[in-house]
């Protein structure tokens, strides 16, 4: 009996609807607590710490794949709570918005679901006439959505502005405005835009950023001088160059006419009539010949021009002779490197012996080891060295050589 009661309790909790009543034009924040969903998962038979199970959430408008345009969702890690936040508009007043929330236990693969009914009501004074948007550099959006942090920021703004009514209108991550993801060094943050509204005009401190001196410093990428910055500096680092002050009483409304949506059903055009079978056949043989013959003719003309240039004109013949001489020299050098025992290069070997008139053929042993032979051989080691007879010097020549030797 106790087991049945427990199952009924789990089912009732997983399908129960929670109702919230935010105001239009005021920041709405709803935290999806992991502790609330842990009790909805059935017990897991395997060992493990159920309090530290990774849980993720999926949120969507009931019957649709995504959330409404004004509602955002963020969850940093599966071990942190998820947050739904946004600023409902006046057009949603009186229309209940049902959000389906599905929790996934990433350890047990169990799911739990319940509905969040958002009943948007009209605010007492909507919208507030004076709105200011601050850019806070040292905060992430989930840190700013915490009630304590947001309360501290509104308290600091209230001390500077001194309004009777002050509300947070919207919070937007800097990444949604085109900002870059910060590097994971020096505890850098993404940055967050916070818009607040009040019922009194802007204070003199907030208007200091509009002075020409501060505008010049902002254009030079320098920090402006704001007298009330010390009231924020202890916890919030505000980029005063990106502050936006808007007085909606002076804003000229722009009315955009939107076309009335249709029923989504195409008008009736009757049945589809395919083309008749009496279409004339077309012969593609001529197109094939043109496609094949034209490139072939162009290639043939280019071939004849190249052949005439290379073989019939003087410049082409010179190029061929030059190429042939380079090829012969290359083969000769390769043969010399392979057979280093040859005493004379083939290009300098005489056709005949000047003494005997006998032709001296080069030696090409195939099995001779030449890897250890030096590149430059001495006169004593050269084989087949041709001995050229020399005339004996006369006495007068010897005398001239002796004198020149003594001089040097």
C-alpha positions as CSV (number, residue, x, y, z in Angstrom):
1,X,0.0,0.0,0.0
2,X,2.9,2.4,0.8
3,X,4.5,1.6,-2.5
4,X,1.3,2.5,-4.4
5,X,0.9,5.8,-2.5
6,X,4.5,6.7,-3.2
7,X,4.0,6.0,-7.0
8,X,0.8,8.1,-7.0
9,X,2.7,10.9,-5.3
10,X,5.5,10.8,-7.8
11,X,3.1,10.8,-10.7
12,X,1.1,13.7,-9.3
13,X,4.2,15.7,-8.7
14,X,5.6,15.1,-12.1
15,X,2.4,16.2,-13.8
16,X,1.4,19.1,-11.5
17,X,1.1,22.6,-12.9
18,X,2.8,25.5,-11.2
19,X,1.3,28.9,-11.7
20,X,3.3,32.2,-11.6
21,X,2.0,35.7,-12.1
22,X,4.7,38.1,-13.5
23,X,3.9,41.7,-14.6
24,X,4.3,43.0,-18.1
25,X,7.4,45.1,-18.5
26,X,9.0,43.7,-15.3
27,X,11.9,41.2,-15.3
28,X,10.6,37.7,-14.7
29,X,13.0,35.1,-13.2
30,X,12.1,31.5,-12.4
31,X,14.7,29.1,-11.1
32,X,14.5,25.4,-12.0
33,X,15.9,23.8,-8.8
34,X,17.6,20.5,-9.1
35,X,16.5,19.6,-5.6
36,X,12.8,19.9,-6.6
37,X,13.2,17.3,-9.4
38,X,15.4,14.8,-7.5
39,X,12.5,13.6,-5.5
40,X,10.6,12.9,-8.7
41,X,13.1,10.4,-10.0
42,X,12.6,6.8,-8.9
43,X,15.3,5.2,-6.8
44,X,18.3,3.9,-8.7
45,X,19.4,0.3,-7.8
46,X,23.1,0.9,-8.4
47,X,25.5,2.6,-6.0
48,X,26.0,6.3,-6.3
49,X,25.4,9.6,-4.8
50,X,21.9,10.7,-5.8
51,X,22.4,14.2,-4.5
52,X,25.1,14.9,-7.1
53,X,23.4,13.4,-10.2
54,X,23.8,15.5,-13.3
55,X,20.4,16.9,-14.3
56,X,19.7,19.0,-17.4
57,X,16.4,20.7,-18.4
58,X,14.6,21.2,-21.6
59,X,12.0,24.0,-21.9
60,X,9.5,24.7,-24.6
61,X,6.1,26.2,-25.2
62,X,3.4,23.5,-24.9
63,X,2.7,22.2,-28.4
64,X,5.8,24.0,-29.9
65,X,9.4,23.1,-30.2
66,X,10.8,26.3,-28.6
67,X,10.0,28.9,-26.0
68,X,8.2,32.3,-26.6
69,X,10.4,35.0,-28.0
70,X,10.6,37.0,-24.8
71,X,11.6,34.0,-22.6
72,X,15.2,32.8,-22.3
73,X,16.8,29.9,-20.5
74,X,20.3,29.2,-19.2
75,X,22.1,26.4,-17.3
76,X,25.9,26.5,-17.1
77,X,26.5,22.9,-16.0
78,X,24.4,19.8,-15.3
79,X,25.2,20.3,-11.6
80,X,23.8,23.8,-11.4
81,X,20.2,25.1,-11.4
82,X,18.5,26.2,-14.6
83,X,17.0,29.7,-14.9
84,X,14.1,30.9,-17.0
85,X,14.1,34.7,-17.4
86,X,12.8,37.4,-19.6
87,X,10.5,40.5,-19.8
88,X,6.9,39.8,-20.9
89,X,5.3,42.3,-23.2
90,X,1.9,43.9,-23.0
91,X,0.5,41.8,-25.8
92,X,0.7,38.7,-23.6
93,X,-1.4,40.1,-20.8
94,X,-4.3,37.9,-19.9
95,X,-3.0,35.0,-22.1
96,X,-1.7,32.0,-20.0
97,X,1.6,30.7,-21.3
98,X,2.2,27.0,-20.6
99,X,5.9,26.0,-20.5
100,X,6.7,22.3,-20.5
101,X,9.8,21.6,-18.4
102,X,11.5,18.2,-18.8
103,X,14.3,17.2,-16.5
104,X,16.8,14.6,-17.5
105,X,18.9,12.6,-15.0
106,X,22.1,12.0,-16.9
107,X,23.2,9.2,-14.6
108,X,20.0,7.1,-14.4
109,X,18.5,8.3,-17.8
110,X,15.2,9.0,-16.0
111,X,13.0,11.9,-17.0
112,X,10.4,14.0,-15.1
113,X,8.1,16.6,-16.5
114,X,5.8,19.3,-15.2
115,X,4.1,22.4,-16.6
116,X,4.8,26.0,-15.7
117,X,1.8,28.3,-16.3
118,X,2.8,31.9,-16.7
119,X,-0.1,34.2,-16.2
120,X,1.0,37.7,-17.3
121,X,-0.8,40.6,-15.6
122,X,-0.7,44.3,-16.2
123,X,1.7,46.4,-14.2
124,X,0.6,49.4,-12.1
125,X,2.5,51.8,-14.3
126,X,3.5,50.3,-17.6
127,X,5.9,51.2,-19.1
128,X,8.0,53.3,-16.8
129,X,8.8,56.5,-18.6
130,X,12.6,56.7,-17.9
131,X,14.7,53.7,-18.7
132,X,18.5,53.2,-18.3
133,X,20.6,50.3,-19.6
134,X,23.9,49.5,-17.8
135,X,26.6,47.3,-19.1
136,X,28.3,45.4,-16.2
137,X,31.6,43.9,-17.3
138,X,32.4,41.6,-14.3
139,X,29.2,39.5,-14.3
140,X,27.7,36.6,-16.1
141,X,24.0,36.5,-16.7
142,X,23.3,33.7,-14.3
143,X,25.2,35.5,-11.6
144,X,23.2,38.7,-12.2
145,X,19.9,36.8,-12.1
146,X,20.5,35.8,-8.4
147,X,18.1,37.7,-6.2
148,X,20.8,38.9,-3.8
149,X,23.0,40.3,-6.6
150,X,20.2,41.9,-8.5
151,X,18.9,43.4,-5.3
152,X,22.3,44.9,-4.5
153,X,22.5,46.4,-8.0
154,X,19.0,47.9,-7.8
155,X,19.9,49.3,-4.4
156,X,23.0,51.0,-5.8
157,X,21.0,52.5,-8.7
158,X,18.3,53.7,-6.3
159,X,20.9,55.6,-4.3
160,X,22.2,57.3,-7.4
161,X,18.8,57.9,-9.1
162,X,16.5,58.5,-6.1
163,X,13.3,57.4,-7.7
164,X,10.0,56.4,-6.1
165,X,9.5,53.3,-8.2
166,X,12.4,51.4,-9.7
167,X,12.1,48.0,-11.5
168,X,14.4,45.8,-13.4
169,X,13.0,45.6,-16.9
170,X,15.3,43.1,-18.7
171,X,18.7,41.4,-18.5
172,X,20.6,40.3,-21.6
173,X,23.9,38.5,-21.9
174,X,26.6,40.3,-23.8
175,X,26.9,37.3,-26.1
176,X,23.4,37.9,-27.3
177,X,24.5,41.4,-28.4
178,X,27.4,40.1,-30.5
179,X,30.0,40.0,-27.7
180,X,32.9,37.4,-27.8
181,X,33.3,34.5,-25.5
182,X,36.0,35.5,-22.9
183,X,39.2,33.6,-22.5
184,X,39.3,31.3,-19.4
185,X,42.0,33.4,-17.8
186,X,42.0,36.0,-15.0
187,X,38.4,35.2,-14.1
188,X,37.0,37.1,-17.1
189,X,33.3,37.3,-17.5
190,X,30.9,37.5,-20.4
191,X,29.3,40.8,-19.4
192,X,25.6,41.5,-19.0
193,X,23.2,44.3,-20.0
194,X,20.7,45.3,-17.3
195,X,17.8,47.6,-18.1
196,X,16.0,49.4,-15.3
197,X,13.1,51.8,-15.3
198,X,12.0,54.6,-13.0
199,X,9.3,57.2,-12.7
200,X,11.5,60.3,-12.2
201,X,14.0,61.9,-14.7
202,X,17.6,60.8,-14.7
203,X,19.9,62.2,-12.0
204,X,22.8,64.5,-12.8
205,X,25.3,61.7,-12.1
206,X,23.8,59.6,-14.8
207,X,23.8,62.5,-17.3
208,X,27.5,63.1,-16.7
209,X,28.3,60.6,-19.4
210,X,26.6,62.9,-21.9
211,X,29.0,65.7,-21.3
212,X,31.4,66.6,-24.2
213,X,34.4,65.9,-22.1
214,X,33.3,62.3,-21.3
215,X,32.1,61.8,-24.9
216,X,35.6,62.7,-26.1
217,X,37.2,60.3,-23.6
218,X,34.8,57.5,-24.8
219,X,35.7,58.2,-28.4
220,X,39.4,57.8,-27.4
221,X,38.6,54.5,-25.6
222,X,39.3,56.1,-22.2
223,X,37.2,55.7,-19.1
224,X,34.9,58.6,-18.5
225,X,35.0,60.5,-15.2
226,X,31.7,59.7,-13.3
227,X,31.2,61.0,-9.8
228,X,28.9,58.2,-8.7
229,X,31.0,55.3,-10.1
230,X,32.4,54.6,-6.6
231,X,29.0,53.6,-5.4
232,X,29.1,50.7,-7.9
233,X,32.8,50.0,-8.1
234,X,32.9,47.8,-4.9
235,X,30.8,45.1,-6.6
236,X,29.9,46.1,-10.2
237,X,32.3,47.3,-12.9
238,X,30.2,49.4,-15.2
239,X,31.2,50.5,-18.6
240,X,29.9,54.0,-18.6
241,X,30.6,54.5,-22.3
242,X,27.9,51.9,-23.1
243,X,25.2,53.3,-20.9
244,X,21.9,54.1,-22.6
245,X,19.4,56.7,-21.3
246,X,15.9,56.7,-22.9
247,X,13.0,58.9,-22.2
248,X,10.1,57.2,-23.8
249,X,8.0,60.4,-23.5
250,X,10.3,61.9,-26.2
251,X,10.5,58.9,-28.4
252,X,8.4,59.2,-31.6
253,X,6.4,56.0,-32.0
254,X,6.8,54.2,-35.3
255,X,3.8,52.3,-36.4
256,X,4.5,49.4,-38.7
257,X,1.6,47.9,-40.6
258,X,1.8,44.2,-40.6
259,X,0.0,42.1,-43.2
260,X,-2.9,40.1,-41.8
261,X,-1.9,36.4,-41.6
262,X,-3.9,34.1,-43.7
263,X,-5.3,30.7,-43.0
264,X,-2.2,28.9,-44.1
265,X,-4.1,27.0,-46.8
266,X,-3.2,27.5,-50.5
267,X,-6.1,28.5,-52.7
268,X,-7.7,25.9,-54.9
269,X,-6.2,25.7,-58.4
270,X,-7.8,22.5,-59.5
271,X,-6.1,19.2,-60.4
272,X,-2.5,19.1,-61.6
273,X,-2.3,18.6,-65.4
274,X,1.0,17.1,-66.6
275,X,2.3,18.0,-70.0
276,X,0.9,16.1,-72.9
277,X,2.7,13.2,-74.6
278,X,2.6,15.0,-78.0
279,X,5.8,16.9,-77.3
280,X,8.2,17.1,-80.2
281,X,11.3,15.1,-79.9
282,X,14.6,16.9,-80.2
283,X,17.8,15.6,-81.8
284,X,20.9,16.3,-79.8
285,X,23.4,14.8,-82.3
286,X,24.3,18.2,-83.7
287,X,24.8,19.6,-80.3
288,X,27.1,16.7,-79.4
289,X,29.1,17.3,-82.6
290,X,29.5,21.0,-81.9
291,X,30.5,20.3,-78.3
292,X,33.1,17.7,-79.4
293,X,34.3,19.3,-82.6
294,X,35.0,22.8,-81.5
295,X,37.4,21.9,-78.7
296,X,39.1,19.3,-80.9
297,X,39.6,21.9,-83.7
298,X,41.0,24.4,-81.3
299,X,43.4,21.8,-79.8
300,X,44.5,20.8,-83.2
301,X,45.3,24.3,-84.3
302,X,47.2,24.9,-81.1
303,X,49.2,21.7,-81.7
304,X,50.2,22.8,-85.2
305,X,51.2,26.3,-84.0
306,X,53.3,24.8,-81.3
307,X,54.9,22.3,-83.7
308,X,55.7,25.0,-86.3
309,X,57.2,27.2,-83.6
310,X,59.4,24.5,-82.2
311,X,60.5,22.7,-85.3
312,X,60.4,25.2,-88.2
313,X,61.4,28.5,-86.7
314,X,65.0,29.4,-85.6
315,X,64.0,30.1,-82.0
316,X,62.4,26.7,-81.7
317,X,65.4,24.9,-83.2
318,X,67.7,26.7,-80.8
319,X,65.6,25.6,-77.9
320,X,65.6,22.0,-79.1
321,X,69.4,22.0,-79.6
322,X,69.9,23.6,-76.2
323,X,67.6,21.0,-74.6
324,X,69.5,18.2,-76.4
325,X,72.9,19.5,-75.2
326,X,71.6,19.7,-71.7
327,X,70.3,16.2,-71.8
328,X,73.6,14.8,-73.2
329,X,75.6,16.6,-70.5
330,X,73.3,15.3,-67.8
331,X,73.7,11.7,-69.1
332,X,77.5,12.2,-69.2
333,X,77.6,13.5,-65.6
334,X,75.5,10.6,-64.4
335,X,77.9,8.2,-66.2
336,X,80.9,9.8,-64.7
337,X,79.5,9.6,-61.2
338,X,78.7,5.9,-61.7
339,X,82.1,5.0,-63.1
340,X,84.7,7.2,-61.3
341,X,87.6,5.1,-62.5
342,X,87.4,6.7,-66.0
343,X,90.5,8.9,-66.3
344,X,89.1,11.5,-68.7
345,X,85.6,12.8,-69.1
346,X,84.0,11.7,-72.3
347,X,83.8,15.3,-73.5
348,X,87.6,15.7,-73.2
349,X,88.8,12.3,-74.3
350,X,90.7,12.5,-77.6
351,X,89.4,10.5,-80.5
352,X,92.9,9.1,-81.1
353,X,96.2,8.8,-79.4
354,X,98.5,11.6,-80.7
355,X,101.5,9.3,-80.6
356,X,100.3,6.1,-82.0
357,X,97.1,7.3,-83.7
358,X,95.2,4.5,-81.9
359,X,91.7,5.2,-80.6
360,X,91.5,4.8,-76.8
361,X,88.0,3.5,-75.7
362,X,86.7,4.4,-72.2
363,X,86.7,1.7,-69.6
364,X,83.3,0.8,-68.1
365,X,83.7,-2.1,-65.7
366,X,80.3,-3.2,-64.3
367,X,81.6,-4.9,-61.2
368,X,84.2,-2.4,-60.1
369,X,83.7,-0.8,-56.6
370,X,84.0,2.9,-56.9
371,X,82.2,4.1,-53.8
372,X,85.5,4.6,-51.9
373,X,87.4,6.1,-54.8
374,X,88.1,9.9,-54.4
375,X,86.5,12.2,-56.8
376,X,89.9,13.8,-57.8
377,X,92.6,11.2,-58.7
378,X,96.3,11.8,-58.8
379,X,98.4,11.4,-61.9
380,X,99.9,8.2,-60.6
381,X,96.5,6.5,-60.1
382,X,95.0,7.5,-63.4
383,X,94.5,4.6,-65.7
384,X,94.9,4.8,-69.4
385,X,96.6,8.2,-68.9
386,X,97.7,9.5,-72.3
387,X,101.4,10.4,-72.4
388,X,102.1,13.3,-74.7
389,X,105.7,13.7,-75.7
390,X,107.4,16.9,-74.7
391,X,110.4,18.6,-76.1
392,X,113.5,18.8,-73.9
393,X,114.3,22.3,-72.9
394,X,117.4,23.9,-74.4
395,X,120.2,25.4,-72.3
396,X,118.9,28.9,-72.8
397,X,115.4,27.9,-71.5
398,X,117.0,26.3,-68.4
399,X,118.9,29.4,-67.7
400,X,115.7,31.5,-68.0
401,X,113.9,29.2,-65.6
402,X,116.8,29.3,-63.1
403,X,116.9,33.1,-63.1
404,X,113.1,33.3,-62.6
405,X,113.3,30.8,-59.7
406,X,115.9,32.8,-58.0
407,X,113.9,35.9,-58.4
408,X,110.8,34.4,-56.8
